[in-house]
Amino acid sequence: MDFPLRFGAELRRLRQDAGMTLQVFADAVNYSKGHLCKIERGDKRPTMDLARRCDALFMTDGQLQRMARPQRETETGGPAVARRDAIATGVGSFLAITLTGSGRDAPRPGTNGSADDASPPTVVLFRDQLHQMRQLGQGVAPGALLPILRTQAGTVTTLAARASGVTRAGLLVIAARFAEYTGWMAQEAGDEAAALRWTDEAVELARAGGDDQLADYALVRRALVTFYNGDAAETVGLAQRAQRSALPPRIRGLAAQREAQGHALAGDEKACLRGLERARTLLDTADQPSDTPVLGTTNLADPVSMVTGWCLYDLGRPREAAAVLDRECRRIPPHALRTRTRYGLRSALAHAASGEVERSCEVARELLNFMNIAPSATVRADVRRLDRELSRFRANPAVRELRPALANALSVH
């Protein structure tokens, strides 16, 4: 029996065991009766979105998602294995060209050490500049910002090579944060290989400056790459590696959030909720040193609640997801266009999946315009999903009005 037939037969069995008619089932998951009939007969392939909603409805712990997920090359020992190893171990080193010495003996920022041709105010200057770059990144195309970030990472690294003591260590740490943010902008520009490469270089720079913690945060960043690639197992594995007890609570909390998202992607609701609870505990107790840039987002009033809304959607509970995401989106600062677009479109997607089509279009209309200002490869994935979701309601006037904006957002790079 081929895959669509196996899936359809299992779906029919679950529906009948639950005592549901096809119409009741259709109303519960917000799909047409005709479409579900074709799924049950094996005439149509199910989408992952449908599988998620059915798992949530029948409480099958991700069973239908596992059936619907295409076979990955990792299961057959293909090329994805090498890619997974590259993500886990990192490649390359920025330091081989610009620095001498291992860097492991450099004093940590804030410890005693001598400063020569670079002064501590220089470290403060570049730290403030990084903060400004991160703010600018909320409303500028990543491709426009990347050349500036690459130049600044190189400039700070070169200055560090000419300095010593606490100044050298401080500049290396700032250079590492420039490299880490460059990796994020590369991912937003759709260049996954560059994103991983810059993340690895950030780790090397941070270690040379006496900051080993960024290596563990880099696992959280790599987990984000695998998350957007739909690899739940690799996301969970990387995030779990970043939760060693010796690490600061903030890094462990951010890793726990990412682990929860991986579990949600796999349909494991219990593990997801445990991860979110752990993240809440860790982030509520985390202290952020004032002399280093903040790791992770700074534009969410309650990151754990926002991630909870995201996870609820992936767990097939779009109505609950929409309520949480709507509430948290109202708390995002007006200037944070990229953040507002990311989570707002996820809210629009949750409303569409709940059958609240007009509300979905209302939320999406303004946000799609922001895609022209600050395009994002990761957000574009949700735009594609929203386009597919709303295509089931083509006759709706609000959907017809929104279609040109959706098409335009999908064409922006």
The 8 nearest C-alpha neighbors of each residue, nearest first, counted from 0:
[[1, 5, 4, 2, 3, 6, 41, 8],
 [2, 0, 4, 3, 5, 41, 6, 7],
 [1, 3, 5, 4, 6, 0, 66, 67],
 [4, 2, 41, 6, 44, 5, 1, 7],
 [3, 5, 41, 7, 2, 6, 1, 8],
 [6, 4, 2, 8, 7, 3, 0, 1],
 [5, 7, 3, 9, 4, 8, 2, 10],
 [39, 8, 6, 10, 4, 41, 38, 9],
 [7, 9, 11, 5, 10, 6, 39, 4],
 [8, 10, 12, 6, 11, 7, 13, 5],
 [11, 9, 7, 13, 12, 8, 6, 14],
 [10, 12, 14, 8, 9, 13, 39, 15],
 [11, 13, 9, 15, 10, 14, 16, 8],
 [14, 12, 16, 10, 11, 15, 17, 9],
 [15, 13, 11, 17, 12, 19, 16, 10],
 [14, 16, 18, 12, 17, 13, 19, 11],
 [15, 17, 13, 18, 14, 12, 19, 11],
 [16, 18, 14, 15, 19, 13, 57, 12],
 [19, 17, 15, 16, 14, 20, 13, 23],
 [20, 18, 14, 17, 15, 23, 24, 21],
 [19, 21, 23, 22, 24, 18, 15, 14],
 [20, 22, 24, 23, 25, 32, 19, 36],
 [23, 21, 25, 24, 20, 32, 26, 19],
 [24, 22, 26, 20, 25, 21, 19, 27],
 [23, 25, 21, 27, 22, 26, 19, 20],
 [26, 24, 22, 30, 32, 23, 27, 28],
 [25, 27, 29, 23, 24, 28, 22, 30],
 [28, 26, 24, 25, 29, 23, 56, 30],
 [27, 29, 25, 30, 26, 52, 24, 53],
 [30, 28, 26, 25, 27, 354, 353, 352],
 [31, 29, 25, 28, 32, 34, 26, 35],
 [32, 30, 34, 33, 25, 35, 29, 26],
 [31, 33, 35, 25, 34, 22, 36, 21],
 [34, 32, 36, 31, 35, 37, 30, 38],
 [33, 35, 37, 31, 36, 32, 38, 30],
 [36, 34, 38, 32, 37, 33, 39, 31],
 [35, 37, 33, 39, 38, 34, 32, 40],
 [38, 36, 42, 40, 34, 35, 39, 43],
 [39, 37, 35, 43, 41, 36, 7, 40],
 [7, 38, 40, 36, 41, 37, 11, 8],
 [41, 39, 37, 38, 42, 7, 36, 4],
 [40, 42, 4, 3, 38, 7, 39, 43],
 [41, 43, 37, 40, 38, 44, 3, 39],
 [44, 42, 38, 41, 37, 45, 3, 40],
 [43, 45, 3, 38, 46, 42, 41, 67],
 [46, 44, 43, 38, 49, 67, 47, 50],
 [47, 45, 48, 49, 50, 44, 67, 68],
 [46, 48, 50, 49, 51, 64, 67, 45],
 [49, 47, 51, 46, 50, 52, 315, 313],
 [48, 50, 52, 46, 51, 47, 53, 45],
 [49, 51, 47, 64, 53, 63, 48, 52],
 [52, 50, 315, 54, 48, 49, 53, 314],
 [51, 53, 315, 55, 49, 54, 50, 28],
 [54, 52, 56, 50, 55, 51, 57, 49],
 [55, 53, 59, 51, 58, 57, 52, 56],
 [54, 56, 58, 52, 315, 53, 57, 51],
 [55, 57, 53, 54, 58, 52, 27, 28],
 [56, 58, 54, 59, 55, 53, 13, 17],
 [59, 57, 55, 54, 56, 60, 53, 61],
 [58, 60, 54, 57, 62, 61, 55, 63],
 [61, 59, 267, 266, 62, 58, 54, 268],
 [60, 62, 266, 64, 63, 54, 59, 267],
 [63, 61, 65, 64, 59, 60, 66, 54],
 [64, 62, 66, 65, 50, 61, 54, 67],
 [65, 63, 67, 50, 61, 66, 62, 68],
 [66, 64, 62, 68, 63, 67, 61, 265],
 [65, 67, 63, 64, 68, 62, 6, 2],
 [68, 66, 64, 65, 63, 47, 69, 45],
 [67, 69, 65, 66, 64, 70, 47, 71],
 [70, 68, 71, 67, 66, 65, 72, 47],
 [69, 71, 68, 72, 74, 73, 75, 67],
 [72, 70, 73, 74, 69, 75, 79, 68],
 [71, 73, 77, 74, 75, 79, 76, 78],
 [72, 74, 76, 71, 79, 75, 80, 77],
 [75, 73, 72, 71, 76, 70, 77, 80],
 [74, 76, 72, 73, 77, 71, 70, 78],
 [75, 77, 73, 74, 72, 80, 78, 79],
 [76, 78, 72, 75, 79, 73, 80, 74],
 [79, 77, 80, 81, 72, 82, 76, 73],
 [78, 80, 82, 73, 81, 77, 72, 83],
 [81, 79, 83, 78, 82, 73, 77, 84],
 [80, 82, 84, 83, 79, 78, 85, 77],
 [81, 83, 79, 85, 80, 84, 86, 78],
 [82, 84, 80, 86, 85, 81, 79, 87],
 [85, 83, 87, 81, 82, 86, 88, 80],
 [86, 84, 82, 89, 83, 88, 87, 81],
 [85, 87, 83, 84, 89, 88, 221, 82],
 [86, 88, 84, 85, 89, 83, 237, 218],
 [87, 89, 85, 86, 84, 90, 199, 83],
 [90, 88, 199, 85, 86, 87, 91, 195],
 [91, 89, 199, 196, 85, 88, 92, 200],
 [92, 90, 93, 200, 199, 196, 89, 203],
 [91, 93, 94, 200, 95, 203, 90, 199],
 [92, 94, 200, 95, 96, 91, 203, 204],
 [93, 95, 98, 97, 92, 96, 204, 203],
 [94, 96, 93, 92, 97, 98, 99, 91],
 [97, 95, 94, 98, 93, 99, 92, 157],
 [96, 98, 94, 95, 157, 160, 99, 156],
 [99, 97, 94, 160, 96, 95, 100, 157],
 [98, 100, 101, 97, 160, 95, 102, 94],
 [101, 99, 102, 98, 103, 207, 104, 105],
 [100, 102, 103, 207, 99, 104, 98, 105],
 [101, 103, 207, 105, 104, 100, 208, 206],
 [104, 102, 207, 101, 105, 209, 206, 208],
 [105, 103, 102, 106, 209, 101, 207, 208],
 [104, 106, 102, 103, 168, 208, 209, 164],
 [107, 105, 165, 164, 110, 168, 104, 209],
 [106, 108, 209, 110, 168, 109, 105, 208],
 [109, 107, 169, 165, 110, 168, 106, 166],
 [108, 110, 107, 111, 165, 106, 169, 290],
 [111, 109, 108, 107, 106, 112, 165, 164],
 [112, 110, 165, 109, 113, 106, 164, 107],
 [113, 111, 164, 165, 110, 106, 114, 163],
 [112, 114, 164, 165, 163, 115, 111, 166],
 [115, 113, 166, 164, 163, 118, 165, 117],
 [116, 114, 117, 162, 163, 113, 118, 166],
 [115, 117, 162, 118, 114, 161, 163, 158],
 [118, 116, 115, 162, 114, 121, 166, 119],
 [117, 119, 120, 121, 114, 166, 116, 115],
 [118, 120, 122, 121, 166, 123, 117, 114],
 [121, 119, 123, 122, 118, 124, 117, 125],
 [122, 120, 124, 119, 123, 118, 125, 117],
 [121, 123, 119, 120, 125, 124, 170, 126],
 [124, 122, 120, 126, 121, 125, 127, 119],
 [125, 123, 121, 127, 122, 126, 120, 128],
 [124, 126, 128, 127, 122, 123, 129, 121],
 [125, 127, 123, 129, 128, 124, 122, 173],
 [128, 126, 130, 124, 125, 129, 123, 131],
 [127, 129, 125, 131, 130, 126, 132, 124],
 [130, 128, 132, 126, 131, 127, 125, 133],
 [129, 131, 127, 133, 128, 132, 134, 126],
 [130, 132, 128, 134, 129, 133, 135, 127],
 [133, 131, 135, 129, 134, 130, 136, 128],
 [132, 134, 136, 130, 131, 135, 129, 137],
 [133, 135, 131, 136, 132, 137, 130, 335],
 [136, 134, 132, 137, 133, 138, 131, 139],
 [135, 137, 133, 139, 134, 138, 132, 141],
 [138, 136, 337, 335, 135, 336, 134, 139],
 [137, 139, 373, 136, 336, 135, 372, 337],
 [140, 138, 373, 136, 372, 137, 135, 141],
 [139, 141, 373, 142, 143, 374, 372, 144],
 [142, 140, 144, 184, 143, 188, 145, 139],
 [141, 143, 145, 140, 144, 188, 146, 184],
 [144, 142, 141, 140, 145, 146, 139, 147],
 [143, 145, 141, 147, 142, 146, 148, 140],
 [144, 146, 148, 142, 147, 143, 141, 149],
 [147, 145, 149, 148, 144, 150, 143, 142],
 [148, 146, 150, 145, 144, 149, 151, 143],
 [149, 147, 145, 151, 150, 146, 181, 152],
 [148, 150, 146, 152, 151, 147, 145, 153],
 [151, 149, 147, 153, 148, 152, 154, 146],
 [150, 152, 154, 148, 153, 149, 155, 147],
 [151, 153, 174, 149, 177, 155, 150, 154],
 [154, 152, 156, 150, 151, 155, 157, 149],
 [155, 153, 151, 157, 156, 152, 150, 158],
 [154, 156, 158, 152, 157, 174, 153, 151],
 [155, 157, 159, 153, 154, 158, 174, 152],
 [158, 156, 160, 154, 159, 155, 153, 97],
 [159, 157, 155, 161, 160, 156, 154, 162],
 [158, 160, 167, 156, 162, 157, 161, 170],
 [159, 161, 157, 98, 158, 162, 156, 97],
 [162, 160, 158, 159, 157, 163, 116, 167],
 [163, 161, 167, 159, 160, 117, 115, 116],
 [164, 162, 167, 114, 166, 115, 113, 165],
 [165, 163, 112, 113, 167, 166, 114, 106],
 [164, 166, 112, 168, 167, 108, 106, 169],
 [167, 165, 169, 168, 164, 114, 119, 163],
 [166, 168, 163, 159, 162, 170, 164, 165],
 [169, 167, 208, 165, 171, 166, 170, 108],
 [168, 170, 108, 166, 172, 171, 167, 165],
 [169, 171, 173, 167, 159, 172, 168, 122],
 [172, 170, 174, 208, 168, 173, 169, 204],
 [171, 173, 205, 175, 169, 174, 170, 208],
 [172, 174, 170, 176, 175, 171, 177, 126],
 [175, 173, 171, 177, 152, 172, 176, 155],
 [176, 174, 201, 172, 178, 204, 205, 173],
 [175, 177, 179, 173, 178, 174, 180, 172],
 [178, 176, 174, 180, 175, 152, 179, 181],
 [177, 179, 181, 201, 175, 176, 180, 197],
 [180, 178, 176, 182, 198, 201, 181, 177],
 [179, 181, 183, 182, 177, 178, 176, 184],
 [182, 180, 178, 184, 179, 183, 148, 177],
 [183, 181, 194, 197, 185, 179, 180, 184],
 [182, 184, 180, 186, 185, 181, 194, 187],
 [183, 185, 187, 181, 141, 186, 182, 188],
 [186, 184, 188, 182, 194, 190, 187, 183],
 [187, 185, 189, 183, 194, 191, 190, 188],
 [186, 188, 375, 184, 376, 189, 185, 377],
 [187, 189, 185, 186, 141, 376, 190, 142],
 [188, 190, 376, 186, 187, 191, 185, 377],
 [191, 189, 186, 185, 193, 192, 188, 194],
 [190, 192, 194, 186, 193, 189, 195, 185],
 [191, 193, 195, 194, 190, 196, 186, 185],
 [194, 192, 196, 195, 191, 190, 197, 185],
 [193, 195, 182, 191, 185, 186, 192, 197],
 [196, 194, 198, 192, 193, 197, 199, 191],
 [195, 197, 193, 199, 198, 194, 192, 200],
 [198, 196, 182, 200, 199, 194, 195, 178],
 [197, 199, 201, 195, 179, 200, 196, 182],
 [200, 198, 202, 196, 89, 201, 197, 90],
 [199, 201, 197, 203, 202, 93, 198, 92],
 [200, 202, 175, 178, 198, 204, 179, 199],
 [201, 203, 214, 199, 205, 200, 204, 213],
 [204, 202, 200, 206, 201, 205, 207, 92],
 [203, 205, 175, 207, 201, 206, 202, 171],
 [204, 206, 210, 172, 208, 202, 175, 207],
 [207, 205, 210, 209, 211, 208, 203, 204],
 [206, 208, 102, 204, 103, 205, 209, 203],
 [209, 207, 168, 171, 205, 206, 172, 210],
 [208, 210, 206, 107, 207, 103, 105, 211],
 [211, 209, 205, 206, 212, 208, 213, 172],
 [212, 210, 206, 213, 214, 209, 205, 215],
 [213, 211, 214, 215, 210, 216, 246, 205],
 [212, 214, 216, 215, 211, 202, 217, 205],
 [215, 213, 202, 217, 212, 216, 211, 218],
 [214, 216, 241, 217, 213, 218, 212, 219],
 [215, 217, 213, 219, 218, 214, 250, 212],
 [218, 216, 220, 214, 215, 219, 213, 221],
 [217, 219, 221, 216, 215, 220, 237, 222],
 [220, 218, 222, 216, 217, 221, 254, 238],
 [221, 219, 217, 223, 222, 218, 216, 224],
 [222, 220, 218, 224, 223, 219, 217, 86],
 [221, 223, 234, 219, 225, 220, 224, 237],
 [222, 224, 226, 220, 221, 225, 227, 219],
 [225, 223, 221, 222, 226, 227, 228, 220],
 [224, 226, 228, 222, 230, 223, 227, 234],
 [227, 225, 223, 229, 228, 224, 234, 230],
 [226, 228, 229, 224, 225, 223, 377, 230],
 [227, 229, 225, 226, 230, 224, 223, 231],
 [228, 230, 226, 227, 231, 225, 264, 234],
 [231, 229, 225, 228, 226, 233, 232, 234],
 [230, 232, 261, 234, 265, 233, 264, 229],
 [233, 231, 235, 234, 230, 236, 261, 265],
 [232, 234, 236, 235, 231, 230, 237, 225],
 [235, 233, 222, 231, 261, 237, 232, 236],
 [234, 236, 258, 238, 261, 232, 233, 237],
 [237, 235, 233, 239, 238, 234, 232, 240],
 [238, 236, 240, 234, 239, 235, 222, 218],
 [239, 237, 254, 235, 258, 241, 240, 236],
 [238, 240, 236, 241, 242, 237, 235, 258],
 [239, 241, 237, 238, 242, 236, 243, 218],
 [242, 240, 215, 238, 239, 243, 254, 218],
 [243, 241, 251, 239, 240, 244, 254, 238],
 [242, 244, 245, 246, 241, 240, 251, 239],
 [243, 245, 246, 242, 251, 247, 248, 241],
 [246, 244, 243, 247, 242, 248, 251, 212],
 [245, 247, 244, 243, 248, 251, 250, 242],
 [246, 248, 249, 250, 251, 245, 285, 244],
 [249, 247, 251, 281, 285, 250, 252, 282],
 [250, 248, 252, 285, 282, 251, 247, 253],
 [251, 249, 253, 252, 248, 247, 216, 254],
 [252, 250, 242, 254, 248, 249, 253, 255],
 [251, 253, 278, 281, 249, 255, 282, 254],
 [252, 254, 256, 250, 255, 251, 249, 257],
 [253, 255, 238, 251, 257, 252, 256, 219],
 [254, 256, 258, 252, 278, 274, 257, 253],
 [257, 255, 259, 253, 254, 258, 278, 275],
 [256, 258, 260, 254, 259, 255, 238, 261],
 [257, 259, 235, 255, 261, 238, 260, 256],
 [260, 258, 271, 274, 262, 256, 257, 261],
 [261, 259, 263, 257, 258, 262, 310, 264],
 [260, 262, 231, 258, 264, 235, 234, 259],
 [261, 263, 265, 271, 259, 267, 264, 260],
 [264, 262, 266, 260, 265, 261, 314, 310],
 [263, 265, 261, 262, 266, 231, 313, 260],
 [266, 264, 262, 263, 231, 267, 61, 261],
 [265, 267, 61, 263, 264, 314, 60, 268],
 [268, 266, 262, 60, 265, 270, 263, 269],
 [267, 269, 271, 270, 266, 263, 272, 314],
 [268, 270, 272, 271, 267, 273, 262, 60],
 [271, 269, 273, 272, 268, 267, 262, 274],
 [270, 272, 259, 268, 262, 274, 269, 273],
 [271, 273, 275, 269, 274, 270, 268, 276],
 [274, 272, 270, 276, 271, 275, 277, 269],
 [273, 275, 259, 277, 271, 255, 272, 276],
 [276, 274, 278, 272, 277, 273, 256, 259],
 [275, 277, 279, 273, 278, 274, 272, 280],
 [276, 278, 274, 280, 275, 279, 273, 281],
 [279, 277, 252, 275, 255, 281, 276, 280],
 [278, 280, 276, 282, 277, 281, 283, 303],
 [279, 281, 277, 283, 278, 282, 276, 284],
 [280, 282, 252, 248, 278, 284, 283, 279],
 [283, 281, 285, 252, 284, 279, 249, 280],
 [282, 284, 280, 281, 285, 279, 278, 249],
 [283, 285, 282, 281, 280, 286, 248, 249],
 [286, 284, 282, 248, 249, 283, 281, 287],
 [285, 287, 288, 284, 249, 248, 282, 247],
 [286, 288, 289, 285, 293, 249, 291, 292],
 [289, 287, 290, 291, 286, 293, 292, 285],
 [288, 290, 291, 287, 292, 293, 286, 126],
 [289, 291, 288, 292, 108, 123, 109, 126],
 [292, 290, 289, 288, 293, 126, 173, 287],
 [293, 291, 294, 126, 290, 176, 130, 289],
 [292, 294, 295, 291, 287, 297, 296, 288],
 [295, 293, 292, 296, 250, 216, 249, 297],
 [296, 294, 293, 297, 253, 250, 249, 216],
 [295, 297, 298, 299, 294, 293, 302, 338],
 [296, 298, 299, 295, 293, 300, 294, 302],
 [297, 299, 296, 331, 300, 332, 335, 338],
 [300, 298, 302, 301, 331, 297, 296, 330],
 [299, 301, 330, 302, 298, 331, 327, 297],
 [300, 302, 299, 304, 303, 305, 327, 330],
 [303, 301, 305, 299, 304, 306, 300, 296],
 [302, 304, 306, 305, 301, 307, 279, 275],
 [305, 303, 307, 306, 302, 301, 308, 323],
 [304, 306, 302, 308, 307, 303, 327, 324],
 [305, 307, 309, 303, 308, 304, 310, 302],
 [308, 306, 304, 310, 305, 309, 303, 311],
 [307, 309, 320, 311, 323, 305, 324, 306],
 [308, 310, 306, 307, 312, 311, 305, 320],
 [311, 309, 313, 307, 312, 308, 263, 260],
 [312, 310, 314, 320, 308, 316, 313, 309],
 [311, 313, 317, 316, 315, 320, 314, 310],
 [314, 312, 310, 315, 311, 263, 264, 309],
 [315, 313, 311, 312, 263, 266, 316, 51],
 [314, 316, 52, 51, 55, 312, 313, 317],
 [315, 317, 312, 311, 314, 318, 319, 320],
 [318, 316, 349, 312, 320, 319, 353, 315],
 [317, 319, 321, 320, 353, 316, 349, 322],
 [318, 320, 322, 321, 317, 316, 323, 311],
 [319, 321, 308, 317, 311, 312, 323, 318],
 [320, 322, 324, 349, 346, 318, 319, 323],
 [321, 323, 319, 325, 320, 324, 326, 318],
 [324, 322, 308, 326, 320, 321, 325, 327],
 [323, 325, 321, 327, 308, 326, 346, 322],
 [326, 324, 328, 322, 323, 327, 321, 346],
 [325, 327, 323, 324, 328, 329, 322, 330],
 [326, 328, 324, 330, 329, 325, 305, 323],
 [329, 327, 325, 330, 331, 326, 324, 343],
 [328, 330, 327, 326, 331, 325, 332, 324],
 [329, 331, 328, 327, 300, 332, 299, 326],
 [330, 332, 328, 329, 299, 298, 333, 339],
 [333, 331, 334, 335, 330, 298, 339, 299],
 [334, 332, 335, 331, 336, 339, 330, 329],
 [333, 335, 332, 336, 137, 138, 134, 331],
 [336, 334, 137, 338, 333, 332, 337, 339],
 [335, 337, 339, 137, 338, 138, 334, 340],
 [336, 338, 137, 340, 339, 335, 341, 373],
 [339, 337, 341, 340, 335, 336, 342, 137],
 [340, 338, 336, 337, 343, 341, 342, 335],
 [339, 341, 343, 337, 366, 338, 342, 344],
 [342, 340, 338, 378, 339, 343, 344, 337],
 [341, 343, 345, 344, 339, 340, 346, 338],
 [342, 344, 346, 340, 345, 339, 341, 347],
 [345, 343, 347, 346, 342, 341, 340, 363],
 [344, 346, 342, 348, 343, 347, 349, 341],
 [347, 345, 343, 349, 344, 321, 348, 324],
 [348, 346, 359, 344, 350, 345, 349, 362],
 [347, 349, 345, 351, 385, 346, 350, 344],
 [348, 350, 317, 346, 352, 321, 347, 351],
 [351, 349, 353, 359, 355, 347, 352, 348],
 [350, 352, 356, 348, 354, 359, 353, 355],
 [351, 353, 349, 350, 354, 317, 348, 29],
 [354, 352, 350, 351, 318, 355, 317, 349],
 [353, 355, 351, 356, 352, 29, 350, 359],
 [356, 354, 350, 351, 358, 353, 357, 359],
 [355, 357, 351, 359, 354, 358, 360, 350],
 [358, 356, 360, 359, 355, 397, 361, 398],
 [357, 359, 361, 356, 360, 355, 362, 350],
 [360, 358, 347, 356, 350, 351, 362, 357],
 [361, 359, 363, 357, 358, 362, 364, 356],
 [360, 362, 358, 359, 364, 363, 357, 365],
 [363, 361, 359, 360, 347, 364, 358, 365],
 [364, 362, 360, 366, 361, 365, 347, 367],
 [363, 365, 361, 366, 367, 362, 360, 401],
 [366, 364, 368, 367, 363, 362, 369, 361],
 [367, 365, 363, 369, 368, 340, 364, 344],
 [366, 368, 370, 369, 365, 364, 363, 408],
 [367, 369, 366, 370, 365, 371, 364, 372],
 [368, 370, 372, 366, 371, 367, 373, 336],
 [369, 371, 374, 373, 367, 368, 372, 408],
 [372, 370, 369, 368, 374, 373, 411, 408],
 [373, 371, 369, 370, 139, 138, 374, 140],
 [372, 374, 140, 139, 138, 370, 371, 369],
 [375, 373, 370, 140, 371, 372, 412, 411],
 [374, 376, 187, 378, 377, 379, 188, 373],
 [375, 377, 187, 189, 379, 378, 188, 380],
 [376, 378, 379, 375, 380, 187, 227, 189],
 [379, 377, 375, 380, 381, 341, 376, 382],
 [378, 380, 382, 376, 381, 377, 375, 383],
 [379, 381, 383, 378, 382, 377, 384, 376],
 [380, 382, 384, 383, 379, 378, 385, 345],
 [383, 381, 379, 385, 384, 380, 386, 378],
 [384, 382, 386, 380, 381, 385, 379, 387],
 [383, 385, 381, 387, 386, 382, 388, 380],
 [386, 384, 388, 382, 348, 383, 387, 381],
 [385, 387, 383, 389, 384, 388, 390, 382],
 [388, 386, 390, 384, 385, 389, 383, 391],
 [389, 387, 385, 386, 390, 391, 384, 351],
 [388, 390, 391, 386, 392, 387, 385, 398],
 [389, 391, 387, 393, 392, 388, 386, 398],
 [390, 392, 389, 393, 388, 387, 30, 394],
 [393, 391, 390, 389, 394, 395, 398, 356],
 [394, 392, 390, 395, 391, 398, 399, 389],
 [395, 393, 392, 396, 399, 398, 391, 397],
 [394, 396, 398, 393, 397, 392, 399, 356],
 [397, 395, 399, 398, 400, 394, 393, 401],
 [398, 396, 400, 399, 395, 357, 401, 360],
 [397, 399, 401, 395, 400, 396, 393, 402],
 [400, 398, 396, 402, 401, 397, 393, 395],
 [399, 401, 397, 398, 402, 396, 403, 404],
 [400, 402, 398, 404, 399, 403, 397, 405],
 [401, 403, 405, 399, 404, 400, 398, 406],
 [404, 402, 406, 405, 401, 407, 400, 399],
 [405, 403, 407, 406, 402, 401, 408, 367],
 [406, 404, 402, 408, 403, 407, 409, 401],
 [407, 405, 403, 409, 404, 408, 402, 410],
 [406, 408, 404, 410, 409, 405, 403, 411],
 [409, 407, 405, 411, 410, 406, 370, 404],
 [410, 408, 406, 407, 411, 405, 379, 382],
 [409, 411, 407, 408, 406, 412, 405, 379],
 [412, 410, 408, 409, 407, 371, 374, 370],
 [411, 374, 410, 188, 376, 375, 409, 189]]
